[in-house]
């Protein structure tokens, strides 16, 4: 489980160990959150304890919600509504997403995003819908590790301690590369006049 920055895909924290569930692992990463962060999470992070932990960290949360809807407390001008989940004030945004594939076929689905950013004027629904797609950045980071660094090879270690060491080594190399790319991009920006 990893907490990754969008854009650079740098890791802010990671948990490596036996799989006990996404929520248990992600709760170990909450300590890396800060007040100026927006946490993008998918539907696997629907546990009330996670919502409360992110709220307590003072970071904002934006995650997808199942079709089951919470109580509508106040409808806002942009069509979103205020509610409460796990004792935390939230805003729910309903959006219909249509995807057109290369073969011309289309797929449409309705999604609900839940956010702790409850001010619809400061945080318009359209902006949050765009931000939510960036949650895939962590998947791209893992894809880079699996397909670029490992070239689809399995980890070599045959024991749990060796596997942990190998994973931490891969995450460390990924982090060094992400930092190097950040520096390279910043140098490029500084020299572009």
Backbone as CSV, one residue per row, in Angstrom:
resi,resn,N_x,N_y,N_z,CA_x,CA_y,CA_z,C_x,C_y,C_z
1,UNK,0.870,-1.159,0.000,0.000,0.000,0.000,0.911,1.214,0.000
2,UNK,0.594,2.190,-0.842,1.441,3.378,-0.924,0.594,4.636,-1.009
3,UNK,1.151,5.702,-0.502,0.587,7.042,-0.630,1.505,7.773,-1.588
4,UNK,0.995,8.124,-2.774,1.821,8.723,-3.814,1.329,10.121,-4.146
5,UNK,2.256,10.969,-4.515,1.951,12.320,-4.959,1.521,12.248,-6.421
6,UNK,0.472,12.970,-6.786,0.091,12.985,-8.199,1.090,13.864,-8.939
7,UNK,1.203,13.652,-10.220,2.151,14.430,-11.017,3.520,13.775,-11.030
8,UNK,4.246,13.835,-9.923,5.595,13.263,-9.871,5.586,11.773,-9.588
9,UNK,4.514,11.279,-8.998,4.373,9.885,-8.566,5.372,9.521,-7.468
10,UNK,5.928,10.531,-6.813,6.821,10.280,-5.679,6.009,9.686,-4.542
11,UNK,6.629,8.811,-3.790,5.948,8.162,-2.677,6.089,8.998,-1.408
12,UNK,4.970,9.209,-0.748,4.970,9.930,0.525,5.056,8.950,1.684
13,UNK,4.705,7.710,1.428,4.767,6.666,2.441,4.349,5.349,1.824
14,UNK,4.740,4.259,2.453,4.374,2.936,1.963,4.316,1.966,3.133
15,UNK,3.535,0.918,2.955,3.422,-0.165,3.921,3.713,-1.450,3.162
16,UNK,4.683,-2.216,3.657,5.041,-3.493,3.042,4.910,-4.559,4.121
17,UNK,4.161,-5.581,3.837,4.017,-6.646,4.822,2.878,-7.560,4.474
18,UNK,2.518,-8.415,5.393,1.423,-9.353,5.143,0.121,-8.606,4.858
19,UNK,-0.659,-9.133,3.930,-1.917,-8.507,3.552,-2.979,-8.815,4.594
20,UNK,-3.452,-7.763,5.259,-4.524,-7.928,6.246,-5.765,-7.149,5.835
21,UNK,-5.662,-6.431,4.756,-6.779,-5.631,4.268,-6.327,-4.216,3.973
22,UNK,-6.999,-3.612,2.994,-6.623,-2.261,2.577,-6.765,-1.246,3.701
23,UNK,-7.829,-1.342,4.469,-8.080,-0.334,5.493,-6.995,-0.379,6.568
24,UNK,-6.634,-1.563,7.025,-5.581,-1.664,8.042,-4.265,-1.077,7.522
25,UNK,-3.934,-1.373,6.276,-2.689,-0.851,5.698,-2.742,0.665,5.533
26,UNK,-3.858,1.180,5.030,-3.933,2.618,4.773,-3.925,3.426,6.069
27,UNK,-4.450,2.867,7.140,-4.428,3.581,8.412,-2.996,3.815,8.897
28,UNK,-2.069,2.956,8.468,-0.664,3.151,8.812,-0.041,4.323,8.054
29,UNK,-0.694,4.775,6.990,-0.168,5.875,6.177,-0.754,7.234,6.548
30,UNK,-1.788,7.254,7.363,-2.474,8.503,7.703,-1.526,9.515,8.351
31,UNK,-0.531,9.041,9.062,0.433,9.941,9.697,1.241,10.776,8.720
32,UNK,1.240,10.403,7.441,1.961,11.162,6.418,1.122,12.307,5.841
33,UNK,-0.148,12.372,6.203,-1.038,13.395,5.641,-0.829,14.730,6.339
34,UNK,-1.049,15.803,5.560,-0.958,17.170,6.082,-2.228,17.932,5.715
35,UNK,-2.393,19.044,6.350,-3.588,19.876,6.185,-3.782,20.348,4.745
36,UNK,-2.720,20.535,3.979,-2.835,21.062,2.618,-2.997,19.978,1.557
37,UNK,-3.292,18.747,1.960,-3.404,17.638,1.013,-4.859,17.283,0.712
38,UNK,-5.058,16.772,-0.490,-6.332,16.188,-0.894,-6.056,14.715,-1.163
39,UNK,-6.654,13.834,-0.381,-6.460,12.397,-0.510,-7.478,11.872,-1.516
40,UNK,-6.995,11.242,-2.575,-7.841,10.645,-3.598,-7.867,9.144,-3.368
41,UNK,-9.031,8.594,-3.090,-9.130,7.174,-2.759,-10.289,6.538,-3.517
42,UNK,-10.159,5.244,-3.816,-11.246,4.570,-4.528,-12.217,3.924,-3.547
43,UNK,-13.171,3.180,-4.075,-14.259,2.642,-3.256,-13.802,1.633,-2.216
44,UNK,-12.597,1.101,-2.333,-12.094,0.178,-1.347,-11.838,0.817,0.013
45,UNK,-11.830,2.125,0.047,-11.533,2.854,1.277,-12.797,3.498,1.833
46,UNK,-13.843,2.708,1.927,-15.138,3.208,2.373,-15.354,3.061,3.870
47,UNK,-14.403,2.504,4.582,-14.584,2.252,6.014,-14.700,3.560,6.795
48,UNK,-15.620,3.568,7.735,-15.827,4.760,8.560,-14.564,5.162,9.299
49,UNK,-13.783,4.188,9.755,-12.557,4.495,10.494,-11.574,5.257,9.602
50,UNK,-11.537,4.951,8.313,-10.662,5.669,7.378,-11.132,7.107,7.192
51,UNK,-12.429,7.286,6.993,-12.986,8.637,6.822,-12.655,9.494,8.049
52,UNK,-12.858,8.940,9.227,-12.561,9.681,10.470,-11.068,9.972,10.610
53,UNK,-10.222,9.024,10.241,-8.772,9.216,10.372,-8.269,10.315,9.441
54,UNK,-8.742,10.332,8.194,-8.332,11.389,7.259,-8.838,12.732,7.768
55,UNK,-10.074,12.779,8.222,-10.641,14.025,8.750,-9.819,14.521,9.948
56,UNK,-9.435,13.615,10.841,-8.643,13.996,12.015,-7.263,14.515,11.621
57,UNK,-6.732,14.054,10.493,-5.417,14.517,10.026,-5.478,15.928,9.466
58,UNK,-6.699,16.422,9.219,-6.974,17.741,8.639,-6.718,17.803,7.138
59,UNK,-6.370,16.658,6.526,-6.299,16.595,5.066,-7.733,16.492,4.554
60,UNK,-7.943,16.857,3.302,-9.262,16.712,2.680,-9.334,15.338,2.014
61,UNK,-10.533,14.837,1.823,-10.743,13.519,1.238,-11.668,13.633,0.041
62,UNK,-11.353,12.884,-1.012,-12.221,12.753,-2.178,-12.152,11.291,-2.576
63,UNK,-13.284,10.610,-2.483,-13.309,9.195,-2.831,-14.618,8.847,-3.516
64,UNK,-14.603,7.729,-4.216,-15.812,7.259,-4.891,-16.657,6.502,-3.869
65,UNK,-17.940,6.557,-4.069,-18.872,5.876,-3.156,-19.741,4.939,-3.980
66,UNK,-20.154,3.886,-3.355,-21.054,2.951,-4.036,-22.375,3.654,-4.325
67,UNK,-23.238,2.996,-5.037,-24.513,3.608,-5.416,-25.404,3.900,-4.214
68,UNK,-25.133,3.220,-3.092,-25.900,3.468,-1.874,-25.645,4.913,-1.441
69,UNK,-26.694,5.666,-1.223,-26.524,7.085,-0.927,-26.772,7.449,0.523
70,UNK,-25.975,8.357,1.053,-26.211,8.839,2.412,-27.386,9.822,2.433
71,UNK,-27.825,10.174,3.619,-28.951,11.098,3.770,-28.623,12.465,3.179
72,UNK,-29.594,13.059,2.500,-29.445,14.399,1.929,-29.842,15.412,3.001
73,UNK,-28.863,16.217,3.441,-29.141,17.226,4.462,-29.405,18.597,3.856
74,UNK,-28.687,18.911,2.755,-28.873,20.203,2.082,-28.415,20.073,0.645
75,UNK,-29.294,20.433,-0.298,-28.923,20.424,-1.719,-28.269,21.762,-2.032
76,UNK,-27.124,21.705,-2.714,-26.367,22.909,-3.045,-26.621,23.334,-4.483
77,UNK,-26.216,24.550,-4.823,-26.500,25.142,-6.135,-25.933,24.328,-7.296
78,UNK,-24.810,23.626,-7.082,-24.208,22.854,-8.171,-24.798,21.450,-8.314
79,UNK,-25.838,21.148,-7.530,-26.475,19.838,-7.594,-25.903,18.834,-6.607
80,UNK,-24.783,19.145,-5.990,-24.237,18.261,-4.952,-25.052,18.467,-3.677
81,UNK,-24.819,17.627,-2.686,-25.550,17.815,-1.435,-24.666,17.522,-0.235
82,UNK,-25.014,18.131,0.871,-24.296,17.908,2.123,-24.912,16.740,2.861
83,UNK,-24.036,15.999,3.549,-24.465,14.855,4.335,-23.450,14.641,5.452
84,UNK,-23.577,13.544,6.155,-22.630,13.168,7.204,-22.348,11.681,7.048
85,UNK,-21.061,11.330,7.057,-20.636,9.933,7.018,-19.643,9.733,8.155
86,UNK,-19.913,8.769,9.000,-19.040,8.443,10.133,-18.845,9.643,11.054
87,UNK,-19.855,10.501,11.147,-19.762,11.671,12.000,-18.995,12.820,11.376
88,UNK,-18.593,12.682,10.110,-17.803,13.701,9.407,-18.688,14.399,8.383
89,UNK,-18.726,15.752,8.400,-19.496,16.474,7.375,-18.878,16.239,5.995
90,UNK,-19.707,15.869,5.031,-19.239,15.604,3.671,-20.173,16.245,2.653
91,UNK,-19.708,16.266,1.434,-20.501,16.694,0.288,-20.487,15.543,-0.703
92,UNK,-21.628,15.255,-1.298,-21.751,14.157,-2.258,-22.040,14.747,-3.628
93,UNK,-21.247,14.336,-4.605,-21.372,14.817,-5.978,-21.744,13.620,-6.843
94,UNK,-22.842,13.724,-7.569,-23.259,12.658,-8.467,-22.925,13.080,-9.890
95,UNK,-22.284,12.186,-10.624,-21.884,12.512,-11.993,-22.154,11.322,-12.896
96,UNK,-22.554,11.616,-14.113,-22.689,10.594,-15.134,-21.466,10.697,-16.035
97,UNK,-20.747,9.593,-16.157,-19.529,9.572,-16.956,-19.780,8.712,-18.183
98,UNK,-19.459,9.273,-19.355,-19.591,8.551,-20.611,-18.206,8.395,-21.226
99,UNK,-17.856,7.172,-21.567,-16.559,6.880,-22.178,-16.818,6.363,-23.581
100,UNK,-16.124,6.955,-24.563,-16.212,6.493,-25.941,-14.930,5.747,-26.263
101,UNK,-15.066,4.495,-26.643,-13.913,3.640,-26.934,-13.436,3.852,-28.365
102,UNK,-12.251,3.316,-28.658,-11.657,3.459,-29.990,-12.552,2.888,-31.081
103,UNK,-13.331,1.852,-30.775,-14.209,1.250,-31.777,-15.535,1.992,-31.941
104,UNK,-15.695,3.109,-31.196,-16.911,3.910,-31.300,-17.985,3.555,-30.292
105,UNK,-17.832,2.439,-29.609,-18.830,2.072,-28.598,-18.719,3.009,-27.398
106,UNK,-19.836,3.192,-26.726,-19.837,4.064,-25.554,-20.342,3.306,-24.333
107,UNK,-19.830,3.721,-23.201,-20.235,3.152,-21.918,-20.549,4.309,-20.990
108,UNK,-21.644,4.170,-20.277,-22.088,5.248,-19.389,-22.331,4.666,-18.004
109,UNK,-21.931,5.424,-16.992,-22.150,4.992,-15.614,-22.349,6.191,-14.703
110,UNK,-23.078,5.964,-13.632,-23.287,7.027,-12.645,-22.392,6.763,-11.444
111,UNK,-21.715,7.793,-10.996,-20.788,7.686,-9.883,-21.111,8.746,-8.845
112,UNK,-20.801,8.407,-7.612,-20.939,9.376,-6.524,-19.567,9.581,-5.911
113,UNK,-19.163,10.829,-5.850,-17.928,11.172,-5.158,-18.288,11.780,-3.823
114,UNK,-17.545,11.418,-2.807,-17.747,11.964,-1.469,-16.502,12.758,-1.127
115,UNK,-16.696,13.978,-0.632,-15.556,14.813,-0.262,-15.817,15.539,1.049
116,UNK,-14.744,15.811,1.746,-14.851,16.632,2.951,-14.739,18.114,2.601
117,UNK,-14.545,18.419,1.319,-14.543,19.816,0.843,-16.003,20.215,0.633
118,UNK,-16.622,20.751,1.657,-18.070,20.970,1.637,-18.489,22.303,1.033
119,UNK,-17.568,23.213,0.771,-17.909,24.519,0.206,-17.938,24.409,-1.317
120,UNK,-19.136,24.389,-1.893,-19.302,24.207,-3.340,-18.781,25.404,-4.142
121,UNK,-18.742,26.574,-3.549,-18.212,27.746,-4.273,-16.689,27.681,-4.372
122,UNK,-16.032,27.324,-3.283,-14.567,27.236,-3.280,-14.055,26.010,-4.025
123,UNK,-14.844,24.952,-4.026,-14.425,23.679,-4.625,-15.546,23.161,-5.527
124,UNK,-15.676,23.731,-6.735,-16.753,23.322,-7.645,-16.696,21.828,-7.974
125,UNK,-17.863,21.256,-8.146,-17.977,19.829,-8.449,-17.172,19.459,-9.689
126,UNK,-17.212,20.286,-10.721,-16.473,19.979,-11.961,-14.980,19.858,-11.697
127,UNK,-14.415,20.728,-10.860,-12.988,20.659,-10.533,-12.661,19.362,-9.805
128,UNK,-13.514,18.981,-8.852,-13.258,17.767,-8.083,-13.365,16.520,-8.951
129,UNK,-14.269,16.536,-9.918,-14.389,15.397,-10.838,-13.109,15.224,-11.652
130,UNK,-12.505,16.343,-12.052,-11.243,16.286,-12.799,-10.123,15.769,-11.889
131,UNK,-10.046,16.273,-10.649,-9.017,15.817,-9.709,-9.112,14.326,-9.447
132,UNK,-10.315,13.816,-9.362,-10.491,12.431,-8.978,-9.794,11.470,-9.941
133,UNK,-9.737,11.819,-11.213,-9.082,10.949,-12.192,-7.588,10.804,-11.907
134,UNK,-7.006,11.752,-11.197,-5.574,11.693,-10.895,-5.234,10.590,-9.903
135,UNK,-6.242,9.956,-9.295,-5.953,8.890,-8.352,-5.238,7.733,-9.015
136,UNK,-5.312,7.663,-10.333,-4.651,6.575,-11.054,-3.140,6.756,-11.087
137,UNK,-2.626,7.888,-10.645,-1.184,8.110,-10.652,-0.450,7.042,-9.848
138,UNK,-1.003,6.609,-8.731,-0.333,5.579,-7.941,-0.310,4.257,-8.700
139,UNK,-1.347,3.970,-9.471,-1.361,2.756,-10.290,-0.270,2.825,-11.355
140,UNK,-0.053,4.009,-11.926,1.002,4.176,-12.925,2.374,3.978,-12.274
141,UNK,2.529,4.449,-11.037,3.792,4.241,-10.318,4.045,2.747,-10.127
142,UNK,3.019,1.991,-9.697,3.186,0.553,-9.521,3.441,-0.149,-10.857
143,UNK,2.795,0.327,-11.912,3.023,-0.237,-13.243,4.480,-0.034,-13.649
144,UNK,5.031,1.142,-13.347,6.435,1.411,-13.674,7.357,0.448,-12.929
145,UNK,7.043,0.171,-11.686,7.869,-0.762,-10.915,7.777,-2.164,-11.495
146,UNK,6.547,-2.620,-11.780,6.361,-3.994,-12.283,6.930,-4.201,-13.680
147,UNK,6.630,-3.273,-14.584,6.963,-3.507,-15.985,8.288,-2.887,-16.422
148,UNK,8.702,-1.803,-15.788,9.945,-1.164,-16.203,11.109,-1.637,-15.349
149,UNK,10.958,-1.543,-14.031,12.070,-1.928,-13.164,12.223,-3.445,-13.074
150,UNK,11.118,-4.161,-12.940,11.180,-5.622,-12.814,11.091,-6.337,-14.162
151,UNK,10.661,-5.626,-15.192,10.455,-6.221,-16.524,9.588,-7.472,-16.425
152,UNK,8.520,-7.372,-15.604,7.548,-8.447,-15.395,8.130,-9.696,-14.728
153,UNK,9.334,-9.599,-14.160,9.906,-10.732,-13.420,9.285,-10.782,-12.027
154,UNK,9.244,-11.944,-11.456,8.787,-12.117,-10.080,9.925,-11.710,-9.147
155,UNK,9.567,-11.365,-7.920,10.595,-11.084,-6.925,11.368,-12.380,-6.661
156,UNK,12.660,-12.261,-6.384,13.518,-13.444,-6.276,13.499,-14.089,-4.906
157,UNK,13.283,-13.312,-3.895,13.386,-13.826,-2.527,12.341,-14.897,-2.258
158,UNK,12.736,-15.888,-1.480,11.820,-16.975,-1.168,11.316,-16.952,0.262
159,UNK,11.714,-15.930,1.034,11.260,-15.851,2.424,10.679,-14.458,2.690
160,UNK,9.823,-14.327,3.692,9.145,-13.052,3.952,10.099,-11.870,4.176
161,UNK,11.174,-12.069,4.952,12.106,-10.971,5.212,12.796,-10.533,3.926
162,UNK,13.200,-11.496,3.103,13.829,-11.161,1.826,12.882,-10.419,0.898
163,UNK,11.614,-10.829,0.877,10.621,-10.136,0.044,10.431,-8.692,0.504
164,UNK,10.378,-8.478,1.824,10.252,-7.107,2.343,11.446,-6.264,1.928
165,UNK,12.644,-6.831,2.057,13.850,-6.087,1.672,13.831,-5.746,0.190
166,UNK,13.422,-6.709,-0.618,13.374,-6.484,-2.061,12.343,-5.402,-2.412
167,UNK,11.176,-5.455,-1.764,10.144,-4.434,-2.012,10.637,-3.044,-1.600
168,UNK,11.239,-2.939,-0.410,11.746,-1.634,0.033,12.838,-1.131,-0.913
169,UNK,13.672,-2.026,-1.433,14.702,-1.612,-2.392,14.058,-1.060,-3.669
170,UNK,13.047,-1.755,-4.182,12.352,-1.275,-5.385,11.673,0.068,-5.134
171,UNK,11.017,0.212,-3.987,10.360,1.484,-3.669,11.382,2.606,-3.504
172,UNK,12.529,2.292,-2.939,13.586,3.296,-2.781,14.104,3.755,-4.139
173,UNK,14.359,2.807,-5.036,14.826,3.166,-6.381,13.764,3.978,-7.108
174,UNK,12.501,3.566,-6.984,11.411,4.338,-7.598,11.418,5.770,-7.070
175,UNK,11.598,5.927,-5.768,11.595,7.253,-5.159,12.767,8.088,-5.667
176,UNK,13.934,7.506,-5.776,15.102,8.222,-6.289,14.847,8.686,-7.718
177,UNK,14.274,7.809,-8.540,13.965,8.183,-9.927,12.919,9.294,-9.989
178,UNK,11.889,9.205,-9.139,10.855,10.259,-9.112,11.464,11.591,-8.711
179,UNK,12.352,11.587,-7.725,13.013,12.823,-7.299,13.917,13.370,-8.404
180,UNK,14.634,12.484,-9.084,15.498,12.918,-10.182,14.678,13.547,-11.301
181,UNK,13.528,12.952,-11.615,12.656,13.531,-12.647,12.136,14.897,-12.219
182,UNK,11.801,15.044,-10.948,11.326,16.327,-10.435,12.410,17.388,-10.595
183,UNK,13.641,17.056,-10.221,14.757,18.000,-10.334,14.994,18.352,-11.794
184,UNK,14.973,17.340,-12.671,15.179,17.577,-14.096,14.104,18.498,-14.660
185,UNK,12.847,18.271,-14.283,11.763,19.129,-14.762,11.927,20.546,-14.239
186,UNK,12.308,20.695,-12.955,12.508,22.029,-12.382,13.659,22.752,-13.055
187,UNK,14.752,22.046,-13.367,15.873,22.666,-14.065,15.418,23.119,-15.434
188,UNK,14.661,22.264,-16.126,14.132,22.625,-17.445,13.264,23.872,-17.373
189,UNK,12.449,23.988,-16.353,11.608,25.169,-16.212,12.433,26.403,-15.933
190,UNK,13.491,26.259,-15.155,14.332,27.413,-14.812,15.125,27.910,-15.992
191,UNK,15.477,27.057,-16.938,16.300,27.461,-18.057,15.510,27.839,-19.307
192,UNK,14.191,27.788,-19.227,13.385,28.068,-20.420,13.090,29.539,-20.623
193,UNK,13.702,30.415,-19.928,13.548,31.840,-20.167,12.259,32.371,-19.731
